[in-house]
């Protein structure tokens, strides 16, 4: 039944101004709401959106709550780093039973590659590229 409705993830932000700047200026998403509105909504490809709301007492979980499906992950990571994004160090990991091989900030699982960064509020964001 819910398959006909739009999904809109909402992430916590401890500081709305800082989060707005990060999502707009570092990630390069389109700010769809006003310059001081809360929640703030950002647009990406194909009408997808992510919202953030100022919740100073909420601690983000240590795992990704959103994932961007990208192409050319190495180039995307390099561009985001040039804009100030900080990627998490990669540890041992597996995907679909395949051990990943780390190359810089990207983990290669054969059929998929992944990288993980934290936003200005501590939320983990995944970048994923299917390669197989």
N, C-alpha and C positions, 0 to 999 in steps of 0.2 A: 503494500500500500504506500509506504513512504518513498518508493522509487520515483514518484512523479514530482517530488518536492526538492527544492534546492537545499544543499547542505552548507551551513555557514559556521565554520569553526570559530570559537572565541577563545582568545588567549589572555591571561592576566598581564597587566602592566603595573609595575610599582610606581612608575613615573610616566604619565601620559605624554608629556612634551618630549622626553627622551625617546620613548618608543615610537612616536610619530616620526621623529627625525630619522631614526634607524630604518624603519620600514620604507619610508619615502626616499631617503638619500643614499643609504647603503644598499638595501635590497632593490631599490628602483621600482617599487610598486606604486601604483596610482592611488593617491588619496582621494577617496570618493565622498568623504564627509567634510564638513567645515574644518577650518584650521584649529579649532579648540573643542570640537564636539567630542563627547564620550557617550557611547563607544565610538571609536574611530574605525572606519572600514576602508580596506585597501583592495584594489582590484588587480587581478593578474589575467593570464590568458583564458580565452574561451568563457568569459564571464565568471570565472572562479573568484572567490573573495575570502578574505580573512579579516576578522574583527579583533580588536584589542580593547579592553576596558580597564580603567585604572582601578586596581584592587591591591592596595599597598600591603595588606596582610596575607596575601596568597603567595605561596611558594610554588614555582613551576615544578613539574615532575622532571626526573633526570633522563627521560626518554622523549623522543620526538612526538609532538602532537600534530604537526603538519609536515607534509612532504611535497616538495616540488619535483615533478617529473621533468627532467631536463634532457637536452642533447648536448654533446660536447662537454661532459662534466669537468674535465680538466681545465678547459678554457673558462667555464663558468666560475669555478673555484678561484682561478687566478684573478678574474675580474672582480669578484667579490672581495678577495683579500686586498686588492688595490684600493677598494672603496672603504676599507677598514674592518671588514668582517673577520672574526676570530674563529678558526676551526678547532674542533676538539682533537686531541691526540687520539690516534687509532690504536686500539688494543686488539687482541685476538677476537675474531668473530666468524660466524658462519651464516650462510644464507642458503636455504633449501639443501642443507647437508654438505655444502661446499665451503671449505675453509677459505677465507679471504686472504688476499695478498695486498699488503699496504704499499702504496706508492705515493709518497708525499702525504697529502691530506685525503687521498682517495683510496677506498678499499675496493679491490677488484674481486668479484665472486664468480667470474666467468660469464654468466648470463646477465649479470647486473653489476653496476658500480655504484658506490654510495659515498657520501661525505656528510659530515655533521658539523653544524655551527651553532653558536648560542647568540640569541639576539641581545639587545641592550638590557633586557629584563630577566635574563636567565632561562628563557624558553629555548629548548633544543629544536632546531629545524633540520630536517633531512633533505638532502639532494639525492635523487636516484635517477639512474639512467639504465634502461634495459638495453643490453648489447647483443643478446642472442636470439 
